[in-house]
């Protein structure tokens, strides 16, 4: 009989599901790291929320563990690469608390518009300061939506019910999807200049970190208000404090903070700030939904092998797994490459499978590729729901199979077409050692393994560039592990794909982009 440990507080309904399905379950919330390591070796499954940290050390001790199920969206507390290496599937419940989080954002916006927390405190203190609390109507105001994914689209729907005008910035939002949502698709600077209220619904990525920066705040209209119920780190808290103190920003409602638990923060004590302790998913209904979902998913996998909402494994059966796994890894990494160099909305994704790749589970490979493409911008996407998310965003996906034509036994090529007609094209294969290889970028032949940290540079093929790039990296103490080069033709575009030992800092990337020959410079992570 499979055995599952619930190490965080979950609804009793989750326990009932396991028992009803014939899965033995122990409920032990509040375990220390050492206590968890001491007992985790006895369990086939682990059900968690955000408190339990599933580290590489924990996974090393989990000799029997097959699946980790996170009740909720975020899996920051799970070392997914370590879980993958250990053969442990990581699942989440990406949509179980979407409505609850969206409603919290709307509640925060309404409280901010009418200064409800301060008015409540004043009234209960017996002051009756009716003239002090002059609010603003939401009717007819512009709500600027940064991120129009699952939660953002629900917020847009609720805001339209309040007769607000909704403008959305999201590089992955297609015009068709925007029309379906009834929102105006705009660029970020336009949104900042026009919005009366700005609400954030995007994951925290290198591109979105401090998206509400001092510069962004300066572009906002005087008296704008900011709501963040998404992720800490999206708002530069120091810059926000300056803007609040100066009166440029009328108020902010924050459910998330750069450091949590937020026992102290430079924004605390400011009468223009409403703060809640990461309550976005904290309703009875949401907790019940995600608990039920994670229990069902873990039980299904342990009893039948079915995989749902997995972040590191697509829906495949046991017989296929051994043969298809390296190709899934290749498709995901090729997609991740394309996704990380994409900076506008995607219109189409074309995937070519040739030779050996054409004989495999096409659905699994396409799911993996789409997951890689969408993941840099969308926290809720995984290999299972990636096709649905792509369809919701109006992205047209096509697949082509053909027999072997070139020198490689198997071959996968991904072409991403962006709004405006520009493309991102990348191809790869799996060698006999089972390791994925990049073999083509922008139709330029080159060979490279995927590494945790890489630098991708497109430049004019003229003498002196390599020396300048090496000097910049050396001066920044960035160690080069491998340096791969390719070019379309002498004097045309050239590509440098550099494996480095650690992340490339933003200031180093900025310096590289200023080199006269450079057309693009991106830090990549795999």
URZIJO-V928691 format. One record per residue. N is the residue number from 0. SS is DSSP state (2 for helix, 1 for strand, 0 for the rest). PSI is psi in whole degrees, -180 to 180 (none if undefined). OMEGA is omega in radians with two decimals (999 if undefined). Layout:
N SS PSI OMEGA
N SS PSI OMEGA
//
This chain:
0 0 128 3.11
1 0 152 -3.09
2 1 130 -3.07
3 1 141 3.04
4 1 128 2.96
5 1 110 -3.02
6 0 1 3.02
7 0 171 -3.12
8 0 115 3.07
9 0 159 3.09
10 0 142 3.06
11 2 -22 3.12
12 2 -31 3.11
13 2 -42 3.11
14 2 -42 -3.13
15 2 -40 3.13
16 2 -47 3.12
17 2 -48 -3.09
18 2 -41 3.14
19 2 -30 -3.13
20 0 -2 3.12
21 0 24 3.11
22 0 127 3.10
23 1 138 -3.05
24 1 137 3.01
25 1 137 3.12
26 1 111 -3.09
27 0 71 3.13
28 0 156 3.05
29 0 16 3.13
30 0 142 2.99
31 0 168 3.12
32 2 -46 -3.11
33 2 -39 3.12
34 2 -40 3.11
35 2 -44 3.13
36 2 -36 -3.09
37 2 -30 -3.03
38 2 -13 -3.00
39 2 -24 -3.14
40 2 -13 -3.12
41 2 -4 -2.93
42 0 146 3.07
43 0 -27 -3.11
44 1 154 3.14
45 1 122 3.10
46 1 127 -3.03
47 1 168 2.86
48 0 -126 -3.07
49 0 -15 -3.04
50 0 -43 -3.10
51 0 130 3.10
52 0 112 -3.14
53 1 87 -3.06
54 0 173 3.08
55 2 -35 3.13
56 2 -42 3.10
57 2 -45 -3.13
58 2 -34 3.11
59 2 -33 3.14
60 2 -13 -3.04
61 0 73 -3.02
62 0 -30 -3.11
63 0 -10 -2.96
64 0 131 -3.14
65 0 -27 -3.04
66 1 139 2.98
67 1 127 3.12
68 1 122 -3.14
69 1 118 3.08
70 0 94 -3.06
71 0 -176 -3.07
72 0 -56 -2.97
73 0 137 3.09
74 0 33 3.11
75 0 -23 -3.11
76 0 8 3.10
77 1 129 3.07
78 0 91 -3.03
79 2 -44 3.08
80 2 -41 3.12
81 2 -38 3.10
82 2 -42 3.13
83 2 -45 3.13
84 2 -32 -3.13
85 0 -1 -3.13
86 0 23 -3.13
87 0 124 3.11
88 1 136 3.09
89 1 120 3.13
90 1 153 2.95
91 1 -177 3.09
92 0 84 -2.90
93 0 -21 -3.05
94 0 3 -3.04
95 0 -27 -3.12
96 0 20 -3.09
97 2 -47 -3.12
98 2 -44 -3.13
99 2 -44 -3.14
100 2 -41 3.11
101 2 -43 3.13
102 2 -36 3.12
103 2 -39 3.11
104 2 -42 3.10
105 2 -43 3.12
106 2 -42 3.12
107 2 -39 3.13
108 2 -43 -3.13
109 2 -40 3.09
110 2 -37 3.14
111 2 -40 -3.12
112 2 -31 -3.08
113 2 7 3.09
114 0 45 -3.01
115 2 -43 -3.12
116 2 -44 -3.14
117 2 -38 3.12
118 2 -39 3.10
119 2 -48 -3.12
120 2 -41 -3.14
121 2 -45 -3.10
122 2 -43 3.14
123 2 -19 3.06
124 0 2 3.08
125 0 21 -3.05
126 0 -33 -3.14
127 0 61 -3.07
128 0 65 -3.03
129 0 -37 -3.10
130 0 -14 -3.10
131 0 -33 -2.97
132 0 80 3.11
133 0 110 -3.05
134 0 -167 3.11
135 0 144 3.11
136 0 152 3.00
137 0 -26 -3.11
138 0 126 3.07
139 0 -6 -3.13
140 0 159 3.13
141 1 121 3.02
142 1 119 3.08
143 1 117 -3.07
144 1 113 3.06
145 1 101 -3.04
146 0 112 -3.08
147 0 42 3.08
148 0 -148 -3.05
149 2 -52 -3.12
150 2 -44 -3.14
151 2 -38 -3.14
152 2 -32 3.08
153 2 -41 3.08
154 2 -43 3.13
155 2 -43 3.14
156 2 -43 -3.14
157 2 -39 -3.13
158 2 -38 3.10
159 2 -33 3.06
160 2 -26 3.06
161 0 6 3.13
162 0 33 3.01
163 0 158 3.01
164 1 130 -3.02
165 1 123 3.02
166 1 132 -3.03
167 1 135 2.97
168 1 121 3.11
169 0 113 -3.11
170 0 -23 -3.10
171 0 4 3.14
172 0 117 3.14
173 0 157 3.08
174 2 -37 -3.14
175 2 -43 3.12
176 2 -40 3.09
177 2 -42 3.12
178 2 -41 3.11
179 2 -38 -3.13
180 2 -17 -3.09
181 0 31 3.14
182 0 160 3.08
183 1 120 3.11
184 1 123 -3.09
185 0 167 3.00
186 0 161 -3.03
187 2 -46 -3.09
188 2 -36 3.10
189 2 -44 3.12
190 2 -47 -3.11
191 2 -40 -3.08
192 2 -28 -2.99
193 2 -26 -2.93
194 0 137 2.98
195 0 -36 3.06
196 1 139 3.11
197 1 124 3.14
198 1 139 -3.03
199 1 132 3.12
200 0 60 -3.09
201 0 152 3.08
202 0 164 3.06
203 0 112 3.12
204 0 170 3.06
205 0 -31 -3.13
206 0 -30 -3.07
207 0 -9 3.12
208 0 129 -3.10
209 0 39 3.08
210 0 -30 2.97
211 1 83 -3.11
212 0 179 3.07
213 2 -41 3.13
214 2 -44 3.12
215 2 -42 -3.14
216 2 -39 3.12
217 2 -24 3.13
218 2 -11 -3.14
219 0 154 3.08
220 0 149 3.11
221 0 132 -3.14
222 0 4 3.09
223 1 159 3.12
224 1 145 -3.01
225 1 135 3.07
226 1 130 3.09
227 1 106 3.04
228 0 23 -3.05
229 0 -79 -3.10
230 0 140 2.99
231 0 147 -3.12
232 0 -13 3.07
233 0 -26 -3.12
234 1 130 3.02
235 0 103 -3.00
236 2 -36 3.11
237 2 -43 3.12
238 2 -37 3.12
239 2 -41 3.13
240 2 -44 3.12
241 2 -44 -3.10
242 2 -35 3.08
243 2 -44 -3.12
244 2 -35 -3.13
245 2 -17 -3.09
246 0 0 3.12
247 0 -40 3.05
248 1 128 -3.05
249 1 -27 -3.12
250 1 165 3.12
251 1 142 3.07
252 1 116 -2.99
253 1 128 3.05
254 0 -13 -3.07
255 0 153 -3.05
256 0 160 -3.09
257 0 -36 3.08
258 0 125 3.12
259 0 147 -0.04
260 0 138 -3.10
261 0 82 3.12
262 0 -24 3.04
263 0 153 -3.11
264 0 146 -3.09
265 0 -16 3.13
266 0 -13 -3.12
267 0 141 -3.12
268 0 -10 3.12
269 0 122 -3.06
270 0 -13 3.12
271 0 1 -3.07
272 1 130 2.96
273 1 126 -3.08
274 1 135 3.03
275 0 153 -3.00
276 0 65 3.10
277 0 60 -3.07
278 0 6 -3.03
279 0 -40 -3.09
280 0 11 -2.98
281 0 75 2.91
282 0 158 3.13
283 2 -43 -3.09
284 2 -45 -3.11
285 2 -44 3.14
286 2 -38 3.10
287 2 -44 -3.10
288 2 -50 -3.08
289 2 -32 3.10
290 2 -46 3.11
291 2 -45 -3.09
292 2 -45 -3.07
293 2 -36 3.11
294 2 -43 3.12
295 2 -42 -3.12
296 2 -45 3.14
297 2 -46 -3.14
298 2 -44 3.13
299 2 -43 -3.11
300 2 -46 -3.09
301 2 -32 -3.07
302 2 -32 -3.04
303 2 -14 -3.09
304 0 1 3.13
305 0 138 -3.11
306 0 123 -3.13
307 0 136 3.09
308 0 41 3.09
309 1 140 3.13
310 0 -15 -3.11
311 0 21 3.14
312 0 130 3.10
313 0 180 3.14
314 0 99 3.09
315 0 157 3.13
316 0 170 -3.03
317 2 -36 -3.10
318 2 -35 -3.11
319 2 -26 -2.87
320 2 -49 -3.02
321 2 -41 -3.10
322 2 -37 -2.99
323 2 -19 -3.02
324 2 -48 3.14
325 2 -31 3.12
326 2 -32 3.02
327 2 -44 3.11
328 2 -42 3.11
329 2 -49 -3.11
330 2 -42 3.13
331 2 -43 -3.12
332 2 -39 3.05
333 2 -43 3.09
334 2 -42 3.13
335 2 -37 3.08
336 2 -51 -3.12
337 2 -41 -3.13
338 2 -37 -3.10
339 2 -19 3.10
340 0 14 3.12
341 0 128 -3.09
342 0 18 3.05
343 0 175 -3.04
344 0 143 -3.11
345 1 134 3.09
346 1 -44 -3.12
347 1 153 2.99
348 1 120 3.10
349 1 130 -3.12
350 1 124 3.11
351 1 125 3.05
352 1 125 -3.10
353 1 146 3.06
354 1 -130 -3.11
355 2 -42 -3.11
356 2 -31 -3.11
357 2 -14 -3.11
358 2 -4 -3.04
359 0 -177 3.13
360 0 97 -3.05
361 2 -39 -3.12
362 2 -44 -3.13
363 2 -43 -3.13
364 2 -42 -3.14
365 2 -41 3.07
366 2 -45 -3.13
367 2 -42 -3.14
368 2 -45 3.14
369 2 -38 3.08
370 2 -46 3.12
371 2 -41 -3.12
372 2 -43 -3.03
373 2 -25 -3.02
374 2 -38 -3.13
375 0 -23 -3.09
376 0 -15 -2.99
377 0 115 -3.12
378 0 -28 -3.04
379 0 -4 -3.08
380 0 145 3.00
381 0 -178 -3.05
382 0 -27 -3.10
383 0 -45 -3.04
384 0 1 -3.11
385 2 -44 3.12
386 2 -37 3.12
387 2 -46 3.13
388 2 -42 3.12
389 2 -43 3.14
390 2 -42 3.13
391 2 -30 -3.11
392 0 9 3.06
393 0 19 -3.14
394 0 124 3.12
395 1 126 -3.08
396 1 129 3.09
397 1 147 -3.13
398 1 141 3.11
399 1 135 3.05
400 1 143 3.03
401 1 155 3.13
402 0 168 -3.12
403 0 132 3.11
404 0 -27 -3.05
405 0 -157 -3.06
406 0 -18 -3.09
407 0 140 3.12
408 0 -35 3.10
409 1 155 -2.93
410 1 136 3.05
411 1 132 3.13
412 1 130 -3.13
413 1 130 3.06
414 1 118 3.12
415 1 123 3.10
416 1 128 -3.08
417 1 165 3.04
418 0 131 -3.07
419 0 -14 3.03
420 0 -9 3.11
421 0 157 -3.07
422 1 158 2.96
423 1 123 -3.03
424 1 129 -3.11
425 1 146 -3.10
426 1 158 -3.13
427 1 175 3.14
428 1 176 3.04
429 1 122 3.13
430 0 176 -3.07
431 0 -20 3.11
432 0 -1 3.11
433 0 7 -3.09
434 0 133 -3.14
435 1 146 3.10
436 1 140 2.93
437 1 131 -3.14
438 1 -8 -3.11
439 1 133 3.04
440 1 128 -3.13
441 0 36 -3.11
442 0 14 3.07
443 1 123 -3.10
444 1 132 3.02
445 1 161 -3.13
446 1 132 -3.14
447 1 144 2.94
448 1 162 3.02
449 0 136 -3.12
450 0 159 -3.14
451 0 -38 -3.11
452 1 124 -3.13
453 1 156 3.07
454 1 127 -3.12
455 1 122 -3.10
456 1 131 2.99
457 1 128 -3.07
458 1 166 3.01
459 1 137 -3.09
460 0 82 3.11
461 0 151 -3.11
462 0 145 3.03
463 0 -19 -3.05
464 2 -48 -3.07
465 2 -41 3.12
466 2 -43 3.13
467 2 -42 3.14
468 2 -46 3.12
469 2 -40 3.13
470 2 -43 3.13
471 2 -44 3.14
472 2 -41 3.13
473 2 -43 3.12
474 2 -28 3.13
475 0 7 3.14
476 0 33 3.07
477 0 115 -3.07
478 0 131 -3.14
479 1 125 3.10
480 1 -43 3.09
481 1 149 -3.11
482 1 113 -3.10
483 1 135 -3.07
484 1 151 3.03
485 1 158 3.12
486 1 153 3.13
487 0 -43 3.14
488 0 159 3.11
489 0 126 3.12
490 0 -8 3.14
491 0 -161 3.11
492 1 141 3.05
493 1 157 -3.13
494 1 136 2.96
495 1 125 3.08
496 1 109 -2.96
497 1 123 3.02
498 1 125 -3.13
499 1 164 -3.02
500 0 -9 -3.13
501 0 179 -3.13
502 0 146 3.06
503 0 121 -3.06
504 0 155 -3.11
505 2 -39 -3.11
506 2 -31 3.10
507 2 -43 3.08
508 2 -42 3.13
509 2 -40 3.13
510 2 -39 3.12
511 2 -41 -3.12
512 2 -22 -3.13
513 0 -11 3.10
514 0 130 -3.00
515 0 -33 -3.05
516 0 -10 -3.00
517 1 132 3.08
518 1 -30 3.13
519 1 143 3.03
520 1 123 -3.10
521 1 140 2.98
522 1 130 -3.11
523 1 150 3.10
524 1 135 3.14
525 0 none 999
//
